[in-house]
Amino acid sequence: MTRMTARLSVTATAVAAPLLLLSWAAGSAQAHGAPTDPVSRVYACSPEGGSADRSAACRAAITANGAPFTAWDNLRVAGVAGRDRQVIPDGRLCSGNLPAYRGLDLPRRDWPATRLTPGGRLTMTYASTINHTGTFKLYLTKPGYDPAKPLKWSDLPERPFAQVTDPPLRNGAYHIRATLPKDRAGRQMLYTIWQNSSTPDTYYSCSDVIFPGRGTAAGAAQATRTATATATPPGGRSPRTQTPPAGGAPAEQSTAAPEKVPSRPRDAAGDSTPVAEATRGGSGPSAPLLAGGAAAVLVLTGSAAFALRLRRR
């Protein structure tokens, strides 16, 4: 009777342990996304951001944070429900007012940035580790924005220049197309709000960008060459850039179908290399799920062998 009880106990453990491990692994993999092109601050300064995470701005952000931005895809706030300007205070827009990301709010002129053309076409790559439904809203700071001051809601227009709802997740990323405003120059901030409809969460991200011409940040073009990243994006694709067509259009509701995108336009300095333009590689928040699955298989195999040994006694 004792042997039978032991056999049943071990067999139950062999079945339950993998399930518990898989449940833990799925919980550990609950992370979501951030823009990788134009590169967001949180991604550029993450361990997956290539050489950009060694830039002076990223080093300062990590120091202010007290920890690296390992969870680059988890900058989210629950229960905002569209009340962004009421919930997130001025000066905390890039961190979403989350202490774990406070380093992203540092006002600096040397954050890793991506060059764009006023009035041109933009295809944002928003890497995501879990598919969600929801609406993306893209804002561009007003003319006269000063990156040496904390970002405030008054620096952004009331309405986004582009808004996309439920784009498809393809090869580990959403691809959001839009037309940029024509009247921007120098260093600006592309601010993205992703309000989920499948969860109560809202995601916030800051992508520093530079337009040709004079801006409030002197020497901005030189600052963008402080670091360049070339990490492999989700799905194994190489980083993508885009060249906008001549002319431009006002703010639009855009679809999110991916498109073939050529190289980025050159800035006033004649350098077409975007800084820290990179997307997620093979590692990241989904890794615990694979590790948990492997551990579950090992536990199942070992427990089954142990049960068989007891049965033979």
Wavefront OBJ file of the C-alpha trace (Angstrom):
o trace
v 0.000 0.000 0.000
v 2.873 2.304 0.863
v 4.551 1.605 -2.465
v 1.293 2.248 -4.366
v 0.787 5.546 -2.529
v 4.350 6.590 -3.301
v 3.874 5.615 -6.958
v 0.666 7.677 -7.229
v 2.274 10.651 -5.500
v 5.291 10.658 -7.792
v 3.103 10.258 -10.892
v 0.950 13.215 -9.858
v 4.071 15.285 -9.315
v 5.356 14.331 -12.748
v 2.142 15.614 -14.322
v 1.677 18.714 -12.169
v 5.244 20.034 -12.141
v 5.455 20.800 -15.890
v 2.076 22.540 -15.725
v 3.259 24.706 -12.845
v 6.469 25.541 -14.661
v 4.632 26.416 -17.854
v 2.244 28.597 -15.893
v 5.188 30.415 -14.296
v 6.922 30.796 -17.624
v 3.849 32.262 -19.290
v 3.545 34.783 -16.465
v 7.216 35.705 -16.795
v 6.768 36.350 -20.510
v 4.082 39.004 -19.985
v 5.814 41.852 -21.771
v 4.650 43.714 -24.797
v 6.375 46.311 -26.957
v 8.011 49.625 -27.867
v 9.069 51.483 -31.041
v 12.352 50.347 -32.512
v 12.211 52.574 -35.609
v 12.263 55.495 -35.023
v 14.119 54.112 -32.052
v 12.564 54.826 -28.661
v 14.655 55.855 -25.677
v 13.765 52.739 -23.718
v 14.837 50.419 -26.542
v 17.957 52.375 -27.500
v 19.148 52.241 -23.881
v 18.240 48.584 -23.328
v 20.766 45.734 -23.508
v 19.284 44.913 -26.935
v 19.770 48.445 -28.268
v 23.199 47.765 -29.721
v 25.942 50.335 -29.169
v 23.369 53.048 -28.424
v 23.080 51.834 -24.836
v 26.664 53.017 -24.340
v 25.883 56.608 -25.356
v 26.293 59.367 -22.768
v 22.530 59.919 -22.560
v 21.815 56.229 -22.016
v 24.533 55.932 -19.388
v 23.024 58.890 -17.542
v 19.529 57.384 -17.839
v 20.659 54.029 -16.480
v 22.442 55.765 -13.594
v 19.321 57.775 -12.779
v 17.298 54.589 -13.024
v 19.570 52.592 -10.800
v 19.186 49.610 -13.139
v 19.390 48.820 -16.864
v 16.297 48.952 -19.080
v 16.019 45.190 -19.446
v 12.193 45.274 -19.607
v 12.184 47.676 -22.572
v 8.820 46.333 -23.766
v 6.942 46.711 -20.492
v 6.529 50.477 -20.018
v 2.785 50.421 -19.382
v 0.254 51.989 -17.021
v -3.051 50.321 -16.161
v -6.419 52.033 -15.939
v -5.607 55.265 -17.782
v -8.545 54.780 -20.176
v -7.707 57.750 -22.413
v -7.054 60.192 -19.539
v -3.364 60.476 -20.429
v -3.037 64.205 -19.728
v -4.750 63.847 -16.370
v -2.867 60.744 -15.182
v 0.688 61.312 -16.473
v 2.231 64.515 -15.057
v 4.374 66.990 -17.007
v 8.021 66.031 -17.076
v 7.159 62.320 -16.721
v 5.807 61.595 -20.191
v 8.670 59.375 -21.330
v 8.601 57.218 -18.194
v 4.817 57.096 -17.900
v 5.466 58.293 -14.332
v 6.876 54.840 -13.516
v 9.860 54.941 -11.105
v 11.490 51.995 -12.885
v 11.834 54.135 -16.043
v 12.523 57.580 -14.529
v 15.860 57.884 -16.341
v 13.992 58.281 -19.637
v 12.697 61.704 -18.550
v 16.138 63.339 -18.421
v 16.088 66.523 -20.565
v 19.111 66.223 -22.879
v 20.102 67.117 -26.435
v 22.158 63.984 -27.068
v 19.654 61.118 -26.883
v 20.073 58.572 -29.724
v 17.869 59.885 -32.540
v 16.559 59.030 -36.005
v 16.617 61.432 -38.946
v 13.341 62.200 -40.718
v 12.137 64.567 -43.444
v 9.371 67.159 -42.844
v 6.194 66.265 -44.720
v 7.597 62.849 -45.603
v 6.254 59.367 -45.146
v 6.939 57.534 -41.909
v 6.721 53.806 -41.292
v 7.040 53.156 -37.584
v 8.203 49.701 -36.496
v 6.675 48.938 -33.104
v 8.152 45.659 -31.889
v 5.801 43.588 -29.753
v 6.267 40.342 -27.883
v 2.529 39.764 -27.331
v -0.286 40.575 -29.746
v -2.882 43.056 -28.454
v -5.700 45.037 -29.986
v -5.767 48.772 -29.437
v -5.134 52.218 -30.875
v -1.791 53.857 -31.601
v -1.627 57.657 -31.437
v 1.439 59.469 -32.775
v 2.312 63.010 -31.686
v 5.177 65.243 -32.802
v 6.350 68.085 -30.595
v 5.394 71.602 -31.713
v 7.814 73.924 -33.519
v 10.066 75.538 -30.933
v 10.320 72.448 -28.728
v 13.420 72.595 -26.536
v 14.891 69.134 -25.742
v 16.932 70.665 -22.920
v 13.712 71.091 -20.930
v 11.443 68.366 -19.500
v 8.775 67.212 -21.960
v 5.345 68.636 -21.093
v 1.904 68.006 -22.511
v 1.854 71.597 -23.754
v 4.816 70.674 -26.020
v 2.490 68.325 -27.923
v -0.511 69.228 -30.110
v -3.938 68.342 -28.774
v -4.528 65.934 -31.649
v -2.162 63.247 -32.975
v -0.876 63.590 -36.531
v -1.653 59.895 -37.053
v -3.894 57.319 -35.401
v -4.133 53.602 -36.185
v -6.447 51.012 -34.626
v -5.771 47.262 -34.523
v -2.875 46.950 -36.969
v -1.765 43.364 -37.640
v 1.241 41.965 -35.813
v 3.644 40.674 -38.462
v 7.087 39.210 -37.853
v 7.090 40.424 -34.274
v 6.141 44.043 -34.977
v 3.367 46.434 -35.912
v 4.135 48.645 -38.934
v 2.381 51.994 -38.727
v 2.377 54.303 -41.748
v 1.775 58.026 -41.514
v 2.611 61.372 -43.120
v 4.787 63.669 -41.050
v 3.968 67.353 -40.464
v 5.795 69.733 -42.814
v 6.791 72.481 -40.387
v 9.344 70.788 -38.140
v 13.113 71.398 -38.002
v 15.938 70.312 -35.745
v 15.527 67.940 -32.831
v 11.949 66.934 -31.973
v 10.134 64.241 -30.010
v 7.897 61.597 -31.561
v 5.585 60.588 -28.739
v 3.570 57.383 -29.085
v 0.593 56.301 -26.998
v -0.720 52.763 -27.442
v -4.012 52.293 -25.619
v -4.936 48.635 -25.485
v -8.504 47.464 -25.892
v -7.679 43.828 -25.036
v -6.078 44.835 -21.708
v -6.512 47.830 -19.344
v -2.965 48.997 -20.153
v -1.638 52.040 -22.002
v 1.957 52.148 -23.284
v 4.031 55.324 -23.615
v 7.221 55.891 -25.571
v 9.546 58.716 -26.583
v 11.484 58.546 -29.869
v 13.966 61.363 -30.441
v 14.048 62.470 -34.080
v 15.920 65.101 -36.100
v 14.707 67.037 -39.134
v 17.038 68.893 -41.515
v 17.353 72.606 -40.865
v 17.812 74.732 -37.808
v 16.320 73.631 -34.526
v 16.542 74.610 -30.890
v 19.355 72.143 -30.239
v 22.624 73.385 -31.705
v 24.814 70.617 -33.016
v 21.962 68.113 -32.959
v 23.130 66.349 -36.107
v 26.529 65.757 -34.575
v 24.948 64.414 -31.392
v 23.088 61.759 -33.353
v 26.368 60.218 -34.418
v 27.298 59.315 -30.840
v 26.121 55.731 -31.287
v 24.845 53.442 -34.034
v 23.112 50.116 -33.453
v 22.598 47.301 -35.930
v 20.763 44.622 -33.971
v 18.576 42.071 -35.731
v 14.834 42.834 -35.598
v 11.948 40.518 -34.674
v 11.498 37.791 -37.234
v 15.120 37.987 -38.367
v 14.695 41.026 -40.619
v 17.342 43.694 -40.786
v 16.589 47.233 -39.543
v 14.446 49.215 -41.943
v 14.467 52.853 -42.932
v 12.243 54.919 -45.150
v 12.475 57.691 -47.721
v 9.431 59.949 -47.868
v 8.022 61.156 -51.192
v 8.050 64.778 -52.275
v 5.417 67.007 -50.744
v 3.313 66.031 -47.787
v -0.166 65.782 -46.345
v -1.957 66.759 -43.149
v -2.622 64.366 -40.287
v -4.269 61.186 -41.421
v -5.915 57.965 -40.304
v -3.535 55.388 -41.729
v -3.573 51.660 -42.263
v -0.772 49.507 -40.964
v 0.086 47.231 -43.865
v 3.856 46.747 -44.058
v 5.622 48.170 -47.052
v 9.029 47.983 -48.681
v 10.978 50.978 -47.483
v 14.200 52.370 -48.991
v 16.947 54.231 -47.170
v 16.397 57.294 -45.004
v 16.883 60.793 -46.361
v 20.132 62.601 -45.693
v 20.199 65.370 -43.154
v 21.820 68.769 -43.502
v 25.178 67.256 -42.658
v 24.861 64.733 -45.481
v 24.918 61.681 -43.234
v 22.161 59.162 -43.962
v 22.964 56.749 -41.113
v 20.160 56.633 -38.554
v 21.383 56.368 -34.985
v 20.505 53.415 -32.767
v 18.060 52.179 -35.373
v 17.557 48.603 -34.296
v 14.883 46.096 -33.539
v 14.641 43.165 -31.211
v 16.861 40.158 -31.735
v 16.507 36.537 -30.767
v 16.606 37.065 -27.009
v 14.209 38.956 -24.824
v 11.126 38.606 -22.672
v 9.880 35.528 -24.511
v 12.952 33.521 -23.475
v 11.559 32.474 -20.040
v 8.692 30.677 -21.758
v 11.122 28.519 -23.719
v 13.245 27.951 -20.647
v 10.185 26.985 -18.632
v 9.079 24.533 -21.306
v 12.501 22.903 -21.360
v 12.530 22.657 -17.571
v 9.067 21.107 -17.649
v 10.266 18.414 -20.053
v 13.231 17.645 -17.788
v 10.999 17.394 -14.712
v 8.521 15.156 -16.540
v 11.295 12.849 -17.780
v 12.986 12.591 -14.397
v 9.731 12.045 -12.489
v 8.547 9.335 -14.893
v 11.849 7.479 -14.515
v 11.599 7.680 -10.743
v 8.033 6.319 -10.802
v 9.137 3.394 -12.996
v 11.966 2.571 -10.575
v 9.513 2.420 -7.642
v 7.142 0.197 -9.627
v 9.912 -2.386 -10.221
v 10.703 -2.771 -6.517
l 1 2 3 4 5 6 7 8 9 10 11 12 13 14 15 16 17 18 19 20 21 22 23 24 25 26 27 28 29 30 31 32 33 34 35 36 37 38 39 40 41 42 43 44 45 46 47 48 49 50 51 52 53 54 55 56 57 58 59 60 61 62 63 64 65 66 67 68 69 70 71 72 73 74 75 76 77 78 79 80 81 82 83 84 85 86 87 88 89 90 91 92 93 94 95 96 97 98 99 100 101 102 103 104 105 106 107 108 109 110 111 112 113 114 115 116 117 118 119 120 121 122 123 124 125 126 127 128 129 130 131 132 133 134 135 136 137 138 139 140 141 142 143 144 145 146 147 148 149 150 151 152 153 154 155 156 157 158 159 160 161 162 163 164 165 166 167 168 169 170 171 172 173 174 175 176 177 178 179 180 181 182 183 184 185 186 187 188 189 190 191 192 193 194 195 196 197 198 199 200 201 202 203 204 205 206 207 208 209 210 211 212 213 214 215 216 217 218 219 220 221 222 223 224 225 226 227 228 229 230 231 232 233 234 235 236 237 238 239 240 241 242 243 244 245 246 247 248 249 250 251 252 253 254 255 256 257 258 259 260 261 262 263 264 265 266 267 268 269 270 271 272 273 274 275 276 277 278 279 280 281 282 283 284 285 286 287 288 289 290 291 292 293 294 295 296 297 298 299 300 301 302 303 304 305 306 307 308 309 310 311 312 313
